[in-house]
Amino acid sequence: MNHIARHAALLAFCLCGNSYAQSSVTLYGVLDTGLNYTSNAGGHHAFAMVSGDTAETSFGLKGTEDLGGGLSAIFTLENGVNLNTGQLNEGGRLFGRQAFVGLSSTPAGTLTLGRQYDATIDMWSPFTAAGSSIGDLAAHPFDNDNADFDFRLNNSVKYVSPAWYGFQLEGVYGFSNATNFSSNRAYSAGLTYSVGPLSLAVAYLHLNGAGNTTDGAVTSDAVFIAPKQENIDAGVKWTFSENANVSLAYSHVNVTAPTANGYAPNIGTQAWTSWKFDNVEINGQYFFMPDLSLIGAYTFTHGRLESATGSDSPNWHQVALMLNYSLSKRTSVYVQGAWQHTNANTGTDLDGAHIIGSSGLSSSGNQVVTRIALSHKF
């Protein structure tokens, strides 16, 4: 009888503790897969079954514990996976999308530590079609501004303020973890403002030595391997009745002395001094009915690619469209199409059109990709 009483008392203590702490853990994710057609991949047509497009196929755990006085402990562990093969994305990392723990205070804001998104992703990317709706097929050339979530910041500390009169601040610092403090570090900051149907955002990102080490702020998933990269971003969005909206997004990217690019393996033997990209995008979404919407985006990208022997100023034009039909609140089917044209003339892989989500670089300055897919969120 004493044995039963002890167990009953222990159970009651646990229940009381759980009630007091008000802890919760949520399993969530998205499954996205479909069929892609590429008009020119290395000079050939290509059909492929591709996982993740409007959003990467992923699942995660997030939790919170009420510590009292408006303070909570929080965590997120989020994993990216190829639905068609079962393999992990993000270089095989178990929780490659996000992995952080921190504290959240109602009056003071949120402080988190781990592998996280920087301020340009959190605050500016939602103003682009790549970061908000269409996904890969609307990413800017080479995903040069990371609007399509190519990399995160390791070893990072992030602070997000509460909203004050429509304003919200964010700051992030990613440590190099090296004896040379600045060898592969990153820092980022952003500011948003929302009032009624109007939303505004500005953001900044600075990278040192991205991709050059195995234990820095940005390692193997860097878009550019270079001593320095700076991104300056701005966006404005207007939301109409029935959730229809239109956005304008701008980004300026300055990559100093690049030595590699993840989407263009052959960048030539010349010593590049800098690559600069200016991206201007307009996008919008219109609902024919609550469960049927059309999304469109046009991006103009102007580049300036400089080397010791000369320079080139290519332009890219890209149009992306998506028709989405929601079968339920969590499941939808969609069709997409994108066209990209470039006039680059460097004699390298930078000259070929390359839509993110295609089967590879085009052998010409034009490329078309279409997709039909199914997406399920849980």
C-alpha positions as CSV (number, residue, x, y, z in Angstrom):
1,M,0.0,0.0,0.0
2,N,2.9,2.3,0.8
3,H,4.4,1.5,-2.6
4,I,1.1,2.5,-4.4
5,A,0.9,5.7,-2.2
6,R,4.4,6.7,-3.1
7,H,3.7,6.3,-6.9
8,A,0.5,8.2,-6.5
9,A,2.2,11.1,-4.7
10,L,5.0,11.1,-7.4
11,L,2.4,11.3,-10.2
12,A,0.5,14.1,-8.5
13,F,3.8,16.0,-8.1
14,C,4.6,15.6,-11.8
15,L,1.1,16.7,-12.8
16,C,1.4,19.7,-10.6
17,G,4.8,20.5,-11.9
18,N,3.6,20.3,-15.5
19,S,0.6,22.4,-14.7
20,Y,2.8,25.1,-13.1
21,A,5.4,25.0,-15.9
22,Q,2.8,24.9,-18.7
23,S,5.4,23.2,-21.0
24,S,4.5,22.2,-24.6
25,V,6.3,20.5,-27.5
26,T,4.9,20.7,-31.0
27,L,5.8,18.5,-34.0
28,Y,5.4,20.3,-37.3
29,G,6.6,20.2,-40.9
30,V,5.8,20.3,-44.6
31,L,6.0,17.6,-47.3
32,D,6.4,18.9,-50.8
33,T,7.2,16.9,-53.9
34,G,6.4,17.1,-57.6
35,L,7.6,16.7,-61.2
36,N,9.8,19.3,-62.9
37,Y,10.5,19.8,-66.6
38,T,13.6,21.8,-67.6
39,S,13.9,23.1,-71.2
40,N,17.7,23.2,-71.3
41,A,20.0,21.5,-68.8
42,G,23.4,21.2,-70.4
43,G,21.8,21.3,-73.8
44,H,19.1,18.7,-73.2
45,H,15.5,18.6,-72.0
46,A,15.2,17.1,-68.5
47,F,12.4,15.6,-66.4
48,A,12.9,15.1,-62.7
49,M,11.0,14.3,-59.5
50,V,12.0,17.0,-57.1
51,S,11.4,17.3,-53.4
52,G,10.9,20.7,-51.9
53,D,10.1,23.8,-53.9
54,T,7.5,26.2,-52.4
55,A,9.1,25.1,-49.1
56,E,11.8,22.6,-48.3
57,T,10.4,19.2,-47.2
58,S,11.1,19.4,-43.5
59,F,10.0,18.5,-40.0
60,G,10.8,19.9,-36.6
61,L,10.2,20.1,-32.9
62,K,9.6,23.4,-31.1
63,G,8.9,23.8,-27.4
64,T,8.2,26.3,-24.7
65,E,8.2,26.3,-20.9
66,D,6.6,29.1,-18.9
67,L,9.1,30.2,-16.3
68,G,6.7,32.8,-14.8
69,G,6.7,36.6,-14.9
70,G,6.3,36.7,-18.7
71,L,9.5,34.7,-19.2
72,S,9.7,31.4,-21.2
73,A,12.3,29.0,-22.2
74,I,12.1,28.1,-25.9
75,F,13.8,25.7,-28.4
76,T,13.5,24.7,-32.0
77,L,15.1,21.7,-33.8
78,E,14.3,21.6,-37.5
79,N,15.4,19.1,-40.1
80,G,15.5,19.3,-44.0
81,V,15.0,16.0,-45.9
82,N,14.7,14.9,-49.5
83,L,11.2,13.3,-49.6
84,N,12.1,11.2,-52.7
85,T,15.2,9.6,-51.3
86,G,15.0,10.0,-47.5
87,Q,18.4,11.6,-47.4
88,L,19.1,14.6,-45.1
89,N,19.6,18.0,-46.7
90,E,21.9,20.9,-45.6
91,G,25.0,18.8,-46.1
92,G,23.7,15.8,-44.1
93,R,23.1,17.8,-40.9
94,L,20.5,16.2,-38.6
95,F,19.0,19.6,-37.7
96,G,20.4,21.6,-40.6
97,R,17.6,24.1,-41.0
98,Q,17.4,25.4,-37.4
99,A,18.7,24.3,-34.0
100,F,18.6,26.8,-31.2
101,V,17.5,27.3,-27.6
102,G,16.8,30.6,-25.8
103,L,14.6,32.8,-23.6
104,S,11.6,34.8,-24.6
105,S,10.2,37.7,-22.5
106,T,7.0,39.5,-23.3
107,P,8.3,42.9,-22.4
108,A,12.0,42.5,-23.3
109,G,12.1,40.3,-26.5
110,T,13.7,37.0,-27.4
111,L,17.3,35.9,-27.1
112,T,18.4,32.6,-28.8
113,L,21.6,30.7,-29.4
114,G,22.5,28.1,-32.0
115,R,22.1,27.6,-35.8
116,Q,19.6,30.2,-37.0
117,Y,18.4,32.4,-39.8
118,D,19.9,35.9,-40.1
119,A,17.9,39.1,-40.2
120,T,17.7,39.3,-44.0
121,I,15.9,36.0,-44.0
122,D,13.6,36.7,-41.1
123,M,12.7,40.3,-42.0
124,W,13.3,40.8,-45.7
125,S,12.9,37.5,-47.5
126,P,9.1,37.4,-46.9
127,F,8.8,40.4,-49.2
128,T,10.1,38.2,-52.1
129,A,8.3,35.4,-53.9
130,A,11.1,33.0,-53.2
131,G,10.8,33.5,-49.5
132,S,7.0,33.8,-49.2
133,S,5.1,31.8,-51.8
134,I,6.6,30.5,-55.0
135,G,9.9,29.2,-53.6
136,D,12.8,28.0,-55.7
137,L,11.5,28.9,-59.1
138,A,11.4,32.6,-58.1
139,A,14.8,32.7,-56.5
140,H,17.2,35.4,-57.9
141,P,20.1,34.3,-60.0
142,F,22.4,32.0,-58.1
143,D,20.3,32.9,-55.0
144,N,22.8,35.7,-54.7
145,D,21.0,37.4,-51.9
146,N,19.9,34.2,-50.0
147,A,16.2,35.0,-50.3
148,D,15.7,31.3,-51.0
149,F,17.3,30.2,-47.7
150,D,20.5,28.6,-49.0
151,F,22.5,29.1,-45.8
152,R,22.0,29.8,-42.1
153,L,24.4,31.1,-39.5
154,N,26.2,28.7,-37.2
155,N,27.3,29.6,-33.7
156,S,24.9,32.5,-33.7
157,V,23.3,34.7,-31.0
158,K,20.1,36.4,-32.0
159,Y,18.0,39.1,-30.4
160,V,14.5,40.0,-31.6
161,S,12.7,42.9,-29.9
162,P,9.0,43.0,-29.1
163,A,6.9,45.1,-31.4
164,W,6.9,48.8,-30.5
165,Y,4.3,51.0,-32.2
166,G,4.6,48.8,-35.3
167,F,8.5,48.7,-35.3
168,Q,10.5,45.5,-34.6
169,L,14.3,45.1,-34.4
170,E,16.5,42.1,-34.9
171,G,20.3,41.6,-34.5
172,V,22.4,38.4,-35.1
173,Y,26.0,37.6,-34.6
174,G,27.6,34.4,-35.8
175,F,31.0,33.4,-34.2
176,S,33.9,32.0,-36.2
177,N,35.0,29.7,-33.3
178,A,38.5,30.3,-34.5
179,T,41.6,31.8,-32.9
180,N,41.4,34.4,-35.7
181,F,38.2,36.0,-34.4
182,S,37.1,37.4,-37.8
183,S,38.1,34.6,-40.1
184,N,34.6,33.2,-40.7
185,R,32.2,35.4,-38.7
186,A,28.9,37.0,-39.7
187,Y,26.6,39.7,-38.4
188,S,23.2,40.9,-39.5
189,A,20.5,43.4,-38.5
190,G,17.1,44.3,-39.6
191,L,14.1,46.6,-38.9
192,T,10.4,46.1,-39.9
193,Y,7.5,48.4,-39.6
194,S,3.8,47.4,-40.0
195,V,0.7,49.6,-39.8
196,G,-2.6,48.5,-41.3
197,P,-2.1,47.1,-44.8
198,L,1.4,48.5,-45.1
199,S,4.6,46.6,-44.2
200,L,8.2,47.8,-44.6
201,A,11.6,46.2,-44.0
202,V,15.3,47.0,-44.3
203,A,18.1,44.5,-43.5
204,Y,21.9,44.1,-43.6
205,L,24.2,41.1,-43.7
206,H,28.0,40.9,-43.5
207,L,30.0,37.7,-44.0
208,N,33.7,37.2,-43.5
209,G,35.3,34.2,-45.3
210,A,32.1,32.3,-45.9
211,G,32.6,28.7,-46.9
212,N,36.4,28.7,-46.1
213,T,36.3,26.7,-42.9
214,T,34.5,23.7,-41.4
215,D,33.6,25.4,-38.1
216,G,32.6,29.0,-38.8
217,A,29.5,31.0,-39.1
218,V,28.8,30.0,-42.8
219,T,30.5,26.8,-44.0
220,S,29.7,24.2,-46.7
221,D,26.3,25.6,-47.6
222,A,27.6,29.1,-48.6
223,V,26.4,30.4,-52.0
224,F,29.8,32.2,-52.5
225,I,33.2,31.4,-51.2
226,A,34.9,34.7,-50.7
227,P,36.8,36.8,-48.1
228,K,33.8,39.2,-47.7
229,Q,30.2,39.5,-48.7
230,E,27.7,42.3,-47.9
231,N,23.9,42.3,-48.5
232,I,21.7,45.4,-48.3
233,D,18.0,44.7,-48.6
234,A,14.7,46.7,-48.5
235,G,11.1,45.7,-49.1
236,V,7.6,47.2,-49.1
237,K,4.3,45.3,-49.1
238,W,0.6,46.3,-49.4
239,T,-2.1,43.9,-48.4
240,F,-5.6,44.4,-49.9
241,S,-8.9,43.0,-48.7
242,E,-9.3,39.2,-49.0
243,N,-5.5,38.9,-48.5
244,A,-4.5,39.9,-52.0
245,N,-1.2,41.6,-51.9
246,V,1.6,43.3,-53.9
247,S,5.3,43.6,-52.9
248,L,8.4,45.4,-54.1
249,A,11.8,44.0,-53.0
250,Y,15.3,45.3,-53.6
251,S,18.7,43.8,-52.7
252,H,22.3,44.8,-53.4
253,V,25.0,42.1,-53.0
254,N,28.7,42.8,-53.1
255,V,31.0,39.7,-53.1
256,T,34.7,40.5,-52.7
257,A,37.3,38.3,-54.5
258,P,35.0,35.3,-55.0
259,T,36.7,31.9,-55.6
260,A,33.7,29.7,-56.0
261,N,29.9,29.6,-56.5
262,G,27.7,26.7,-55.6
263,Y,25.5,27.0,-58.7
264,A,28.2,27.7,-61.3
265,P,31.2,25.3,-60.8
266,N,33.3,26.8,-63.6
267,I,34.0,30.4,-62.8
268,G,37.1,30.6,-64.9
269,T,40.8,30.9,-64.0
270,Q,40.8,34.7,-63.9
271,A,41.3,36.4,-60.5
272,W,37.9,38.0,-59.8
273,T,38.1,41.2,-57.7
274,S,34.3,41.5,-57.1
275,W,30.9,40.4,-58.1
276,K,28.0,42.8,-57.6
277,F,24.3,42.1,-58.0
278,D,21.4,44.5,-57.8
279,N,18.0,42.7,-57.7
280,V,14.7,44.4,-58.2
281,E,11.5,42.3,-57.8
282,I,7.8,43.0,-58.0
283,N,5.4,40.2,-57.0
284,G,1.8,39.8,-56.0
285,Q,-0.9,37.3,-55.1
286,Y,-4.5,37.4,-56.1
287,F,-7.3,35.1,-54.8
288,F,-10.0,34.1,-57.3
289,M,-11.7,32.4,-54.3
290,P,-10.5,31.5,-50.8
291,D,-8.9,28.2,-52.0
292,L,-7.6,29.3,-55.4
293,S,-4.8,31.9,-55.9
294,L,-2.5,33.1,-58.6
295,I,1.0,34.3,-57.7
296,G,3.4,36.1,-60.0
297,A,6.9,37.6,-59.8
298,Y,9.2,39.5,-62.1
299,T,12.9,40.1,-61.2
300,F,15.5,42.2,-63.0
301,T,19.0,41.6,-61.9
302,H,22.0,43.8,-62.9
303,G,25.4,42.4,-62.3
304,R,28.9,43.8,-62.5
305,L,31.6,41.1,-62.6
306,E,35.1,42.5,-62.3
307,S,38.5,40.9,-62.7
308,A,42.1,42.1,-63.1
309,T,41.7,41.7,-66.9
310,G,38.3,43.5,-67.3
311,S,34.7,43.5,-66.4
312,D,31.3,42.4,-67.6
313,S,27.9,43.8,-66.8
314,P,25.3,41.1,-67.5
315,N,21.5,41.4,-66.9
316,W,19.1,38.7,-65.9
317,H,15.3,38.8,-66.5
318,Q,13.2,36.2,-64.7
319,V,9.4,35.7,-64.6
320,A,7.7,33.1,-62.3
321,L,4.1,32.1,-62.0
322,M,2.2,29.8,-59.6
323,L,-1.4,28.6,-59.5
324,N,-2.3,27.1,-56.1
325,Y,-5.4,25.2,-55.2
326,S,-6.0,24.3,-51.5
327,L,-7.7,21.0,-51.0
328,S,-7.9,21.7,-47.3
329,K,-6.2,24.0,-44.8
330,R,-3.1,21.8,-44.9
331,T,-3.0,20.2,-48.3
332,S,-2.7,21.9,-51.7
333,V,-1.8,21.1,-55.3
334,Y,0.0,23.6,-57.5
335,V,1.5,24.3,-60.9
336,Q,4.4,26.6,-61.5
337,G,6.4,28.0,-64.4
338,A,9.5,30.2,-64.7
339,W,11.6,31.7,-67.5
340,Q,15.0,33.2,-67.2
341,H,17.2,35.1,-69.7
342,T,20.7,36.4,-69.3
343,N,23.2,38.1,-71.6
344,A,26.4,37.4,-69.6
345,N,29.6,37.0,-71.7
346,T,32.4,35.8,-69.4
347,G,33.2,32.4,-71.0
348,T,32.3,30.6,-67.7
349,D,29.2,29.0,-66.2
350,L,28.1,32.4,-65.1
351,D,26.8,32.9,-68.7
352,G,24.2,30.1,-68.7
353,A,20.7,30.7,-67.4
354,H,20.0,28.7,-64.2
355,I,16.7,28.7,-62.5
356,I,17.0,27.3,-58.9
357,G,15.0,24.0,-59.0
358,S,16.1,23.2,-62.6
359,S,18.0,20.1,-63.6
360,G,21.2,22.1,-64.2
361,L,22.8,25.0,-66.0
362,S,21.5,25.9,-69.4
363,S,23.9,25.7,-72.4
364,S,22.4,29.1,-73.5
365,G,21.2,32.3,-72.0
366,N,17.6,31.0,-71.7
367,Q,15.9,28.4,-69.6
368,V,12.3,27.4,-68.8
369,V,11.2,25.3,-65.8
370,T,7.6,24.0,-65.2
371,R,6.4,22.0,-62.2
372,I,3.3,20.2,-60.9
373,A,3.3,19.2,-57.3
374,L,1.6,18.3,-54.0
375,S,2.2,20.0,-50.7
376,H,1.0,18.9,-47.2
377,K,1.6,20.8,-43.9
378,F,1.3,19.3,-40.5
